[in-house]
Amino acid sequence: MKPQHASFALIPALLLSACGSSTDGSRITMSGAVAAAAKRSEKPPISVVSVDLGRAVDDEHRITQPATIFTPEDAVYASVNTAGRASAVKLAAHWSFREGNAISDQVATVHADGPASTAFRLARPQGLPRGSYQVQISVDGEPVASREFSVN
């Protein structure tokens, strides 16, 4: 995923212009859009380094059988590898089928002091329908990565 540093360079200028006084002496408050942009510019306590997919994970939640094509009977694991320090950061996986039909949302609370891996699992007792899927990963509600896979 490519960093988007250029858009964040404008935030201080926007904040300065949005938080001044008007010509009639009334105070101008920060708009919701500018406040949201400022919040997004804050560096999260952890960053997602990679999202690996596979059929199995080890005791440290890392993929041991990598795959992007699965059978209906397979369990699909998404191992989210992070860097940084965090205390109670919400890491979420949103699983969707075909054109964005949500099939599962999972949340894990991450406590990390350096590199860590968190695994999410998708499986159905009756098997997964054949088709295209996506898992989207969010940190504290902000989407940061996604991976596509298929079930054949």
N, C-alpha and C positions, 0 to 999 in steps of 0.2 A: 504494500500500500504506500502511495507516495505522500510525503508530508505536504501540507498546504500552508507553508509559512507566509506566503505573500498576502493572503487574505487577513492574517492576523496583524500585519504591519499597520493596517488602517484603523484598527480598533482604538488605540490611544487617541488618534485624531477625532474619531467619531465620539469618543467619550468626552473629550474636551469641548467639542462643539455642542453636544447634547446636554451638557451639565452647566450651562452658563446662565446669564441673565438675559432677558429679552430687552428690547429698546424701551418698553413701557415700565421697566423695573420689576416685573414679576419674575419669579424663579422658574426656570425650565427644568423639569425633572427628566431623568433618563427614561427613554421609551422602553417598552417591553422587548422590542426587537434588539435594541442596542444592549440592554442588560443581558439578553440571551447570548448575544455575540460575545460579550465580555466573559460570560461564564464558560463558553466553549473554548475561549483562548487560554484558560487556566490549564496548566499541565496536569493530567490525571496522576494520581499517586502510583499507578502502575500503567504499563503500556503492553499491548498485545504484540508479541514478537512474531508469532505464527499460529495458524490453526491447521492441525493435521487431522486427517480422517483415516479411519481404519476399522478392522473387525475386532480388535482386542487392545487392551491397555495393560501396563504393568502396575506394580504397587505404587509407583510414583506418578500415575495417570498419564504416562507417555504411550503413544501408539506402538504396538509391537507387530501388528500385521497391517501395514498401510494398504489402503484401497480407496478408489473413488467410484468403483462399480461394485454393486452388492447384489446378492440374491434376496428374494423376499423373506427368507428365513434368517438372514444375518441380523445381528445387532450392529448398528452404525454408531461409532464413537467419534466425537470431536474432542480432540485434546487441544486446549487453549494454553499456549505457552506465553508466560508473561515475564516482564522484568520490572524491577522497582520494589519499593516498600509500600505495604498497604495494611491497613487495619480496618476491617469491615467494609471492604469495597464490594459492591454487587456486580458480579459477572453473570451475564445471562446469555442463553442460547435460545433463539427463536427458530424452530424448524418449520419449513413450509414445503408444500407439494405443488408441483406444476406452476400455475400462474399466481403464486403467493398465498394459496390456501393454507392457513395456519393449522398445524397438526399437534404441536407441542411447544410449550414455553417452560424453560427450566432456569432456575436461579441458584447460584452458589455464592456464599459469602467468602471472600478471599482475605486471608491474613498471610502476608508474605514479607519476607526479609531478604529479597534478592530473587533470582530466577525461580519460577514455580510453574507447575502444570496443573490444570483443572480439567477433568473429563466430564463430558455430557454424553448421554446414551439415548439412542432412539431405537425402539424395537416394538413390535406388536405380536401378541400371542398368535393371532391369525395370519401373521406375515405382513410385510409392507407391500402396498400396491406397486406395480411396476410403473416407472416413469422418472421424471426429473424432480430433484429436490434441491433445497438450499438450506444452509444453517447460517444465521446471522448472529454475530457475537456483539454484545453491548457491554460497556463499562459504565456503571452508574447511570444506566438509561440512554447512553449515547452510543449509537452503532459505530463500531470501529473496524469490523472485518466480516467477510462472508466467504463461504465455500460452497460450490455446487457439486452434486454427485448424482448418480443414477442407480435405480434398482431395475435389473433385467431378469 
